[in-house]
Amino acid sequence: MSVLTQGLYIQHMDFAFSADKPFFKNVSLHCLPDKLNFLRGQNGSGKSTFFNILQKNIPQGAQLTGDFTIDGQKIKSEYITIVVQDVDEMLANQFSVQQNLQCANLSRYPGLHSLPKSTNMSFLQEFNIDCNKQVDQLSGGQKQILAIVIASQKPTKLLLLDEPTAALDPKNAHMVMQCLQKLAQELDLTVLIISHDKELVATYAPGYYFEITQDNNHMRTIEKVIL
């Protein structure tokens, strides 16, 4: 497989909410697999809109053109997973870490049988997460890691994260980034992270990041910024 077809590859994307409301123009980018790719931009620049486009979550009447591939194949929404900013929405705080992982492994229509075993216990223990501990007793960084591991339980090729370290202190923020780095390499994931933290981007990005820019007419594009 050519290096250009590995990971997330977008060519000549145009997006408009309606014919008279253009938003993105001629966006082309390549996010590498096994690395932490970062997206930055001012508030209101369109970062969340871009994530919605990747998930094919766009309003009726919107216009979207361009080529989107992940590992050389057309993107399918079922292979894209997002970790939302408020990870409490993804966790059952009254359950243990192990129970949360087991629930994530349930089929859509589970029968009356024991919860399935999870294979991620040792991974969590590397980050000092006690799998028997109740989730509401975890630190913010540990909760974030648990949410990330839960998100990766289902078949995923592209993992999206919206400000995963926004509410964390530097120690926990680095722990989350190290977890993502390890998970991306072990699972051969393409990871794209919205982040305002310049220090984290400089530390964990693969020598560059992507930034949404706007012209005087509020038309957006995405530029590659070399660190």
Salt bridges, closest charged atoms under 4 A:
ASP14 OD2 - LYS25 NZ 3.53
ASP88 OD1 - LYS143 NZ 3.22
GLU126 OE1 - LYS182 NZ 3.52
GLU163 OE2 - HIS196 NE2 3.28
GLU186 OE2 - LYS182 NZ 3.02
GLU199 OE1 - HIS174 NE2 3.29
